[in-house]
Amino acid sequence: KSVAGGLAAAHARGVVHRDLKPDNVFLVPDPDVAGGERPKLLDFGIAKLADGGRGKGQQTATGVVMGTPAYMSPEQCRGAGEVDARADLYSLGCILYELVSGRPPFVAEGAGELIGAHLHMAPERLAVGVPRLEQLVMRLLEKDAGRRVQTAAEVAEELGAIAMELGGGWKVAAMTPVGLPATVVLPM
């Protein structure tokens, strides 16, 4: 929920991250949150400002592919110049998919195969026993940006509701794949 909230704050200021992946989400000590750690979004190195009448000369040219292939949205894979905040939501869907299943939605030998999968393949359905979470992740992974959840604030709200259904706090340890920290708590 906190990562989605951070994205919502960035998007509200017209910033699209464009390289959201697990390596760019750090847990930092914070005694004021449940579990004592707060996620922070890092590395806005290829972020872009949404147009909105400013920064017109800074838009990425069509045909330029930027991001990390395992977490890139279909529109990024196409090199579309008009990537918006919904691309970050797709990437967040990839991260959530990996968090609950132990692997990204697509695994391939090279970047070209990953890009092809993001463009043309449906990810395997999740079966983690939390239908509302499974549905949210699959909506985030929609190929058509118009069919995805439309805002990070909506994602944060839905994750908060899911956490409440699961008893208020959400220990990821029960769903944690090998290699991820076993003590992560997604705070309310």
C-alpha positions as CSV (number, residue, x, y, z in Angstrom):
1,K,0.0,0.0,0.0
2,S,2.8,2.4,0.9
3,V,4.5,1.9,-2.5
4,A,1.2,2.7,-4.3
5,G,0.9,5.8,-2.0
6,G,4.4,6.9,-3.0
7,L,3.5,6.5,-6.7
8,A,0.3,8.4,-6.2
9,A,2.3,11.3,-4.7
10,A,4.7,11.3,-7.6
11,H,1.9,11.0,-10.2
12,A,0.1,13.9,-8.5
13,R,3.1,16.0,-9.3
14,G,3.3,14.8,-12.9
15,V,6.2,12.4,-12.4
16,V,6.1,9.0,-14.1
17,H,8.9,6.7,-12.7
18,R,9.2,4.4,-15.8
19,D,11.6,2.0,-14.0
20,L,9.7,0.6,-11.1
21,K,11.1,-2.7,-10.0
22,P,12.0,-4.4,-6.7
23,D,15.6,-3.0,-6.8
24,N,14.1,0.5,-6.7
25,V,11.9,-0.1,-3.6
26,F,14.0,0.0,-0.4
27,L,12.8,-0.7,3.2
28,V,14.0,2.0,5.6
29,P,13.6,2.0,9.4
30,D,10.6,4.0,10.6
31,P,9.3,3.4,14.1
32,D,6.1,5.3,13.3
33,V,4.7,2.5,10.9
34,A,3.6,-1.0,11.6
35,G,6.5,-3.4,11.4
36,G,9.0,-0.5,11.9
37,E,10.0,-0.2,8.2
38,R,8.7,2.0,5.4
39,P,9.2,1.4,1.7
40,K,10.8,4.2,-0.2
41,L,10.8,4.6,-4.0
42,L,14.2,5.2,-5.4
43,D,16.0,5.9,-8.7
44,F,13.9,8.3,-10.6
45,G,16.8,8.4,-13.2
46,I,14.6,7.8,-16.2
47,A,11.5,9.4,-14.8
48,K,9.6,11.9,-17.0
49,L,7.4,14.8,-16.2
50,A,3.9,14.5,-17.7
51,D,3.4,17.1,-20.3
52,G,0.6,19.3,-18.9
53,G,2.0,22.3,-20.8
54,R,5.5,22.1,-19.4
55,G,8.6,20.1,-20.3
56,K,7.5,19.6,-23.9
57,G,11.1,19.4,-25.1
58,Q,11.8,16.6,-22.6
59,Q,9.5,13.9,-23.9
60,T,11.0,10.6,-24.8
61,A,11.1,10.1,-28.5
62,T,8.8,7.4,-29.9
63,G,10.7,4.2,-30.5
64,V,13.0,4.6,-27.6
65,V,12.6,1.7,-25.1
66,M,13.5,2.6,-21.5
67,G,13.1,0.5,-18.4
68,T,13.9,-2.9,-17.0
69,P,12.3,-5.6,-19.4
70,A,11.0,-7.9,-16.6
71,Y,8.9,-5.0,-15.2
72,M,8.1,-2.9,-18.3
73,S,4.5,-2.1,-19.4
74,P,3.4,-3.0,-22.9
75,E,3.5,0.7,-23.9
76,Q,7.1,1.0,-22.8
77,C,7.9,-2.2,-24.7
78,R,6.5,-0.7,-27.8
79,G,8.7,2.4,-27.3
80,A,5.6,4.6,-27.3
81,G,6.5,8.2,-26.6
82,E,3.3,8.8,-24.6
83,V,3.9,6.7,-21.5
84,D,1.8,7.8,-18.6
85,A,1.3,6.9,-14.9
86,R,-0.5,3.7,-15.9
87,A,2.8,2.3,-17.0
88,D,4.0,2.5,-13.4
89,L,0.9,0.7,-12.3
90,Y,1.7,-2.2,-14.7
91,S,5.2,-2.3,-13.2
92,L,3.7,-2.3,-9.7
93,G,1.5,-5.3,-10.9
94,C,4.7,-7.1,-11.9
95,I,6.2,-6.5,-8.5
96,L,3.1,-7.7,-6.7
97,Y,2.9,-10.7,-9.0
98,E,6.5,-11.6,-8.0
99,L,5.9,-10.9,-4.4
100,V,3.0,-13.4,-4.1
101,S,4.2,-16.0,-6.7
102,G,8.0,-16.0,-6.3
103,R,8.7,-14.9,-9.9
104,P,7.9,-12.0,-12.2
105,P,4.9,-12.6,-14.5
106,F,7.2,-13.5,-17.4
107,V,10.6,-15.2,-17.3
108,A,12.7,-15.5,-20.5
109,E,16.2,-15.9,-21.7
110,G,16.6,-12.4,-23.1
111,A,15.1,-8.9,-23.2
112,G,13.5,-9.5,-26.6
113,E,11.6,-12.5,-25.3
114,L,10.5,-10.5,-22.2
115,I,9.3,-7.6,-24.4
116,G,7.4,-10.0,-26.6
117,A,5.7,-11.6,-23.6
118,H,4.7,-8.3,-22.1
119,L,3.2,-7.3,-25.5
120,H,1.5,-10.6,-26.5
121,M,1.2,-13.1,-23.7
122,A,-1.2,-13.3,-20.7
123,P,0.6,-14.0,-17.4
124,E,-0.3,-17.3,-15.6
125,R,-3.2,-16.8,-13.3
126,L,-2.3,-16.4,-9.6
127,A,-3.6,-18.9,-7.1
128,V,-2.6,-17.6,-3.7
129,G,-5.9,-18.0,-1.9
130,V,-6.7,-14.3,-1.8
131,P,-9.1,-13.7,-4.7
132,R,-9.3,-10.0,-4.3
133,L,-5.5,-9.7,-4.4
134,E,-5.3,-12.0,-7.4
135,Q,-7.9,-9.9,-9.2
136,L,-6.1,-6.6,-8.5
137,V,-2.8,-8.0,-9.7
138,M,-4.4,-9.3,-12.9
139,R,-6.1,-5.9,-13.5
140,L,-2.8,-4.1,-13.1
141,L,-1.3,-6.5,-15.7
142,E,-3.8,-5.7,-18.4
143,K,-2.1,-5.1,-21.8
144,D,-4.5,-2.2,-22.6
145,A,-3.7,0.7,-20.2
146,G,-7.4,1.7,-20.4
147,R,-8.4,-1.5,-18.8
148,R,-5.9,-1.3,-15.9
149,V,-6.6,0.2,-12.5
150,Q,-6.3,3.9,-13.5
151,T,-4.6,5.5,-10.5
152,A,-2.0,4.6,-7.8
153,A,-4.4,6.0,-5.2
154,E,-7.0,3.3,-6.3
155,V,-4.4,0.6,-5.9
156,A,-3.4,1.9,-2.4
157,E,-7.1,1.9,-1.4
158,E,-7.7,-1.6,-2.7
159,L,-4.5,-2.9,-1.0
160,G,-5.7,-1.3,2.3
161,A,-9.0,-3.0,2.0
162,I,-7.4,-6.4,1.3
163,A,-5.1,-5.9,4.3
164,M,-8.2,-5.2,6.4
165,E,-9.8,-8.4,5.2
166,L,-6.7,-10.3,6.1
167,G,-6.9,-9.0,9.7
168,G,-5.5,-5.4,9.6
169,G,-1.7,-6.2,9.3
170,W,-0.4,-8.1,6.4
171,K,2.6,-10.2,7.0
172,V,4.1,-11.2,3.8
173,A,6.1,-14.0,5.4
174,A,3.2,-16.4,4.6
175,M,3.5,-15.6,0.9
176,T,7.2,-14.7,0.7
177,P,9.2,-16.5,-2.1
178,V,12.8,-17.5,-1.4
179,G,15.2,-14.6,-1.5
180,L,12.8,-11.9,-0.3
181,P,12.9,-10.7,3.3
182,A,10.7,-12.8,5.5
183,T,9.8,-10.0,7.9
184,V,8.2,-7.5,5.6
185,V,4.9,-6.1,6.8
186,L,2.8,-4.0,4.5
187,P,1.5,-1.3,6.8
188,M,-2.0,0.1,6.9
